Amino acid sequence: MIFVSLQKIIRARVFVALAVLLVWFSGASIAHAASLYITPSNGAYNVGQTFSAGVYVSSQDQTMNAASGIISFPADKLQIDSLSKEGSVMNLWVQEPFFSNTAGTLSFEGVALNPGFSGLTGKILSATFKVKAVGAGTLAFTQGSILANDGLGTNILDNTTGANLSLQLSGSGSGVSVPSSSIGSVPNAPEIVSSTHQDSNKWYSNGVATFTWPAPNDITAVKLLVGSLPKASPVVLYRPPINKKTIDDLGDGIWYFHAQLQNDSGFGTASHFQFRIDTTKPDKFNISFVERKDNTNPRVELIFDSHDETSGIDHYEIQIDKKDSYTQEGTGYDTVEILSLEPGKHIISAKAVDKAGNFLQDTIEIDIDGLSPPIITDYPEELSVGKNLTIRGSTYPDSKVTIYLQKDSDEPKIYEVQSENKGQFTFTTKDGLSRETYNVWADVSDERGVRSGPSDTIIFVVKEAEFLRIGTFALDVFSIFVPLLVLLILSVFIIWYSWHKFINLKREVRKDIRKVDARLHKVFDLLKEDIMDEIKLVEHAKTKRELTKEEKRLIKRLREDLEDAEKFIKKELKEIEEDVE
């Protein structure tokens, strides 16, 4: 029993493992269904010649939304002159395509935004090469990935196809040449590429179309035709063959370019390339209002009545009051809603744009009525410091009233209250107000967002209470009087003290003058006495010898000088005493 159970368990596990492997392999085969390739895949080019090579993605079974790759080329034989993203299915580049002629590499990484791309020939980019030297010019993918638009980023790349080019010294013809067709068989249908109308499903306002196709070496003639039939046979013969054609006399509409190649074995299968031209702006475009029952409604409905005969209307570009425009899809007769217009006059301008980018413009003017501002009916003209402000007013029932309270020239504080069902409203500040002059006004808005203009501004003053103002006045007077009184007392004291010091100083000076006077008299008397004694001695000596006239004159002068000095000293001392008095 145990052995049988073990066999069952093993068989069950083997079955599960096989099922998982089958699912994995089937999923892998389904997932890998895309490729990267280069066109033309072969060809012969002369030294000094330039040619264009396109990088394409093929993802027919699954939608892809990203592709990346690195392409190598022989840097000693080829160089890239420029890259072009024109006509690319990639509309967002994770990394801008770039190349290095030193390393011989070309790299790209791009995204095809939703809904992505699916098809056989999705152009990624094109590169213009120049031939530098003779040899083999191999273009090969060294790295690559194609991610599915499955939300998981599954890599669905199945294979890559490069290009094998022959680079030679000389060649025939001025156009791009490729190796001969298979011996004994007619040429394959040529691959037609347009540099002016790349996407067959897109409309272009360019009325001049250019087409190119590869011409193998054995081609002897080419037939071309431009017309409105999808599968027409070319009839215009070109011998020798050409590989480029520009057509500049086409009108608007859907056209087809047909090309068919001939070699010694005959004409091959014709190729057919569809392209679309619309160079004419829309036939008409008129803007009108949907009937308005309430002119205060900020939402406006407009009728865009437009028509384009050739490519059809694609979208509208709408601009309000010459500000930034926005885009809205359209088909030709559309209702367009403009939201939240402020009260006042507005100019609405719009362009009806067709699928080729041609447009016709129209303008309409609308006047949105605002709500009537609220009325403030009850407010104080004066308010005591610390008291709360209360105002009352009337406006629309059940509406939002915005109160603006501005202190002097400061930024206003904003408050909101709801009006009652009869339109009355009351607003009271939560905190008391400080001493200042205030401005108050209000506006109102309803549930639609319609707002009125501001109400009349009321002005009120916040003051101190009466008894506080008296007390404040007394305090202010006291605060001024007391310092003045103190200053006056201090000044009197300083004057008294200075006068007292001066009197004392005067007494001391008098005392010193008297002392100096006494001493000076004493000294002068001693000096006079000594001089007189000397004079007497000289005069007494005349008994022995008669004094000369000169000696007598000198003695007389000395006595006069002593008398003059005594008078001068007495005079000066007297003046000093008078000055001190």
Secondary structure, 3 states (H helix, E strand, C coil): CHHHHHHHHHHHHHHHHHHHHHHHHHHHHHHCCEEEEEECCEEEEECCCEEEEEEEEEEEEEEEEEEEEEEECCCCCEEEEEEECCCCCCCEEEEEEEEECCCCEEEEEEECCCCCEEEEEEEEEEEEEEECCCEEEEEEEEEEEEEECCCCCCECEEEEECEEEEEECCCCCCCCEECCCCCCCCCCCCCCEECCCCCCCCEECCCCEEEECCEECCCCEEEEEEECCCCCCCCEEECCCCCEEEECCCCCEEEEEEEEEEECCEECCCEEEEEEECCCCCCEEEEEECCCCCCCCCCEEEEEEEECCCCCEEEEEEEECCCCCEEEECCCEEEEEECCCCCEEEEEEEEEEECCCCEEEEEEEEEECCCCCCEEEECCCEEECCCCCEEEEECCCCCEEEEEEEECCCCCEEEEEECCCCCEEEEECCCCCCCEEEEEEEEEECCCCCECCCCCCEEEEEECCHHHHHHHHHHHHHHHHHHHHHHHHHHHHHHHHHHHHHHHHHHHHHHHHHHHHHHHHHHHHHHHHHHHHHHHHHHHHHHCCCCCHHHHHHHHHHHHHHHHHHHHHHHHHHHHHHHHC
